[in-house]
Amino acid sequence: MARPVWNGTISFGLVAIPIKLFHAVRRKNISFNQLDDRSMSRIRYQKVSASDGEVVPDEHIVKGYEVSKDRYVVVDPDELEPFLPSATKTIDLEEFVDLEEIDPVYFDSAYYVAPGSDPKPYALLAQAMEQAGKVAIGRFVMRNKQYTAAIRAEEGRLVMSTLAYADEVVDPDTIEELQGLDEIDVTKKELAMAESLVDSLTAAFEPEKYHDEYREQVRELIDKKAAGEEFTVPEESLEKPKVVDLMAALEASVAKAKEARGDTTKTRKKKSA
């Protein structure tokens, strides 16, 4: 049973809608512990001073911000207290925008927004937003941190994504390798072939087709070793990609994509027959 990570209300105008937030994504990773191979006991870490290697007691550990090389400004937690956002339980909606106006680079963590005690105002807001095709932009505080968020309606449900702040998004103009791309000459034939490749690979997005193959393979390795079974580590391919003519590569890619698409179409026809 999923547990909410936040309880509160959505507020816009004079309307307050009780809601709960649930994680929409649960990251799956495989983590390892460092062990002493002589005793198989866990390795523990201690906080030591970089100057003399001595263990530093907790009462002597302070927060410092490095303003220049090896020069720090020490900040006391009491000095930070006045700046902490108030722990309100409200998502204040400030405006409604078109989803297309939000660059995907701004999207961060995703949450399902579920109704609280009274589902009717929740359903009303979701249906109104879906009919209007608008996304709500609001602010809220969770775990002493203020977030800006975008709430959108999908099939009568609300989904919220926290957003990166504008000054956190890297300006592409600062990346040298991205400069001058608009000055590169591309022939009409090359463009037509590239468009043909895109067209031949166009399909409906099916997220379940994609897997974290590394995690699955490591999990299989761990399970077999835990069961005392042998596991053959696959040989790493050392073959380097061949540098070929761009047009030849595009033409070969289009032919391969069409061949694969033809096999897929045949398989679908057999299943539907």
C-alpha positions in Angstrom: 0.0 0.0 0.0 1.5 3.3 -1.1 2.0 5.9 1.6 1.6 9.7 1.0 4.8 11.7 1.2 2.9 15.0 1.8 -0.5 16.0 2.9 -2.1 19.5 2.4 -4.3 21.5 0.2 -4.2 23.0 -3.3 -5.2 26.6 -3.0 -6.3 29.0 -5.8 -8.5 32.0 -5.4 -10.7 31.3 -2.4 -10.9 27.5 -3.2 -9.0 25.0 -1.0 -8.8 21.4 -2.1 -7.4 18.7 0.3 -4.8 16.5 -1.4 -2.1 13.9 -0.8 1.1 13.5 -2.7 2.5 10.1 -3.7 5.7 9.3 -5.5 5.0 8.7 -9.2 8.5 7.1 -9.8 10.5 4.8 -7.6 14.1 4.5 -8.7 15.5 1.0 -8.7 19.3 0.7 -8.1 21.6 -2.0 -6.9 23.9 -0.7 -4.2 26.9 -2.5 -2.8 28.6 -2.3 0.7 32.3 -2.2 1.1 33.6 -5.2 3.1 36.8 -6.4 4.7 37.5 -9.6 2.7 39.2 -11.2 5.7 36.2 -11.1 8.0 33.4 -10.0 5.5 32.5 -7.3 8.0 31.2 -3.9 6.9 33.7 -1.0 6.4 32.8 2.0 8.6 33.7 5.6 7.9 34.9 8.2 10.4 35.0 12.0 10.2 38.6 13.0 10.3 40.4 16.3 9.9 42.2 16.7 6.6 45.1 18.5 8.4 46.1 15.9 10.9 43.9 12.8 10.2 42.5 12.9 13.7 38.9 11.9 14.4 36.7 15.1 14.8 34.0 14.9 17.5 30.5 16.0 16.4 30.5 19.0 18.7 33.5 20.5 16.8 31.9 20.0 13.3 30.5 23.2 11.8 29.1 24.2 8.4 31.4 26.2 6.1 31.0 27.6 2.6 34.2 27.7 0.5 34.4 31.3 -1.0 37.9 30.7 -2.4 40.6 28.0 -2.3 40.8 26.8 1.4 39.0 29.9 2.6 35.6 29.3 4.3 32.8 31.3 5.8 31.3 29.5 8.8 27.5 29.7 9.1 25.7 28.8 12.3 22.4 26.9 11.9 20.7 29.6 14.0 21.7 32.1 11.3 20.0 30.1 8.7 16.8 29.6 10.6 15.2 33.0 9.6 15.6 32.0 5.9 14.0 28.6 6.1 10.6 28.7 4.3 7.6 28.4 6.5 6.4 24.8 6.7 2.9 25.5 5.2 0.6 22.7 4.0 -0.6 24.5 0.9 0.3 24.4 -2.8 -0.5 27.9 -3.9 -1.5 28.0 -7.6 -0.4 31.2 -9.1 -1.1 30.8 -12.8 -2.2 28.4 -15.6 -0.1 27.9 -18.7 0.1 25.7 -21.8 2.2 22.6 -21.3 4.0 23.3 -24.6 5.4 26.5 -22.9 7.4 24.5 -20.4 10.7 23.2 -21.7 11.1 19.5 -20.6 14.5 20.4 -19.1 12.7 22.1 -16.2 10.9 18.9 -15.1 12.3 17.2 -12.0 10.6 14.7 -9.6 7.1 13.5 -10.4 4.2 12.9 -7.9 0.6 11.7 -8.2 -1.8 14.1 -6.6 -4.6 12.2 -4.9 -7.8 13.7 -3.3 -7.9 14.1 0.5 -11.1 14.0 2.5 -13.5 15.3 -0.2 -12.9 14.1 -3.8 -15.5 16.3 -5.5 -13.5 19.6 -5.6 -10.5 17.6 -6.7 -12.5 16.0 -9.6 -13.8 19.4 -10.5 -10.4 21.0 -10.8 -9.0 18.0 -12.7 -11.8 18.1 -15.3 -11.7 21.9 -15.6 -7.9 21.8 -16.3 -8.2 18.9 -18.7 -11.0 20.7 -20.7 -8.9 23.9 -20.8 -5.7 22.1 -21.7 -3.8 24.1 -19.1 -1.1 23.3 -16.5 -1.1 24.9 -13.1 2.0 26.5 -11.7 2.3 26.8 -8.0 4.7 26.8 -5.0 4.8 24.7 -1.9 7.2 23.7 0.9 8.2 20.1 1.7 10.9 19.1 4.2 11.9 22.7 4.8 12.6 23.3 1.1 10.5 25.5 -1.2 9.5 24.1 -4.7 7.9 25.4 -7.8 5.7 22.8 -9.4 3.6 22.1 -12.5 0.3 20.3 -12.0 -1.4 18.8 -15.1 -4.6 16.8 -15.5 -4.6 13.3 -17.2 -7.8 11.2 -17.5 -9.4 12.9 -14.5 -6.2 12.6 -12.3 -3.7 15.2 -11.3 0.0 14.7 -11.7 2.6 17.1 -10.3 6.2 17.6 -11.3 8.6 19.8 -9.3 10.5 22.2 -11.5 14.1 23.4 -11.7 14.6 27.1 -11.2 15.7 29.2 -14.2 19.1 29.9 -12.7 19.7 26.1 -12.2 19.2 25.3 -15.9 22.6 25.4 -17.8 22.6 28.0 -20.6 23.5 26.0 -23.8 25.4 29.1 -25.0 28.0 28.2 -22.4 28.8 24.9 -24.0 31.4 25.4 -26.7 30.6 22.2 -28.6 27.0 23.5 -29.2 28.2 26.7 -30.9 28.0 27.1 -34.7 25.7 24.2 -35.4 23.4 26.4 -37.4 26.2 27.2 -39.8 26.9 23.6 -40.9 25.9 22.9 -44.5 23.6 20.0 -45.0 22.6 19.0 -48.5 18.9 18.4 -49.4 19.7 14.8 -50.2 21.3 14.2 -46.8 18.3 15.9 -45.1 15.8 13.9 -47.1 17.6 10.6 -46.2 17.8 11.6 -42.5 14.1 12.4 -42.5 13.4 9.1 -44.2 15.3 7.3 -41.4 13.3 9.2 -38.7 10.1 8.3 -40.5 11.0 4.6 -40.7 11.8 4.5 -37.0 8.7 6.4 -35.9 6.5 4.5 -33.6 4.1 4.9 -30.6 6.1 5.3 -27.3 5.9 2.1 -25.3 7.9 2.6 -22.1 7.6 -1.0 -21.0 9.9 -2.0 -24.0 12.9 -0.3 -22.3 14.7 -1.9 -19.4 17.7 -1.2 -17.2 19.7 -4.0 -18.7 22.7 -3.4 -16.5 20.6 -3.7 -13.3 18.9 -6.8 -14.5 22.2 -8.5 -15.4 23.8 -7.6 -12.1 20.7 -8.9 -10.3 21.0 -12.2 -12.2 24.7 -12.4 -11.2 24.0 -11.8 -7.5 21.1 -14.3 -7.5 23.2 -17.0 -9.1 26.2 -16.4 -6.8 23.9 -16.4 -3.8 22.5 -19.8 -4.9 26.0 -21.2 -5.4 25.6 -21.4 -9.2 28.2 -20.7 -11.8 27.8 -17.5 -13.8 29.7 -16.8 -17.0 30.6 -13.2 -17.4 29.8 -12.2 -21.0 32.8 -11.1 -23.0 33.1 -7.4 -23.7 32.9 -6.4 -27.3 36.1 -4.6 -28.3 35.0 -3.9 -31.8 35.3 -0.2 -32.6 32.6 1.5 -34.7 33.6 1.8 -38.3 33.8 5.3 -39.8 31.8 5.3 -43.0 30.4 7.8 -45.4 27.4 9.7 -44.0 25.1 9.1 -46.9 26.1 5.4 -47.1 25.4 5.1 -43.3 22.0 6.8 -43.7 21.0 4.6 -46.6 22.0 1.4 -44.8 20.2 2.6 -41.6 17.0 3.3 -43.6 17.1 -0.1 -45.3 17.7 -1.9 -41.9 14.9 0.0 -40.2 12.5 -0.8 -43.0 13.4 -4.4 -42.9 12.9 -4.5 -39.1 9.6 -2.7 -39.5 8.5 -5.2 -42.1 9.2 -8.1 -39.8 7.2 -6.4 -37.0 4.3 -5.7 -39.3 4.2 -9.4 -40.5 4.3 -10.6 -36.9 1.4 -8.3 -35.9 -0.7 -9.5 -39.0 -0.1 -13.1 -37.9 -1.3 -12.4 -34.4 -4.4 -10.6 -35.5 -5.2 -13.3 -38.1 
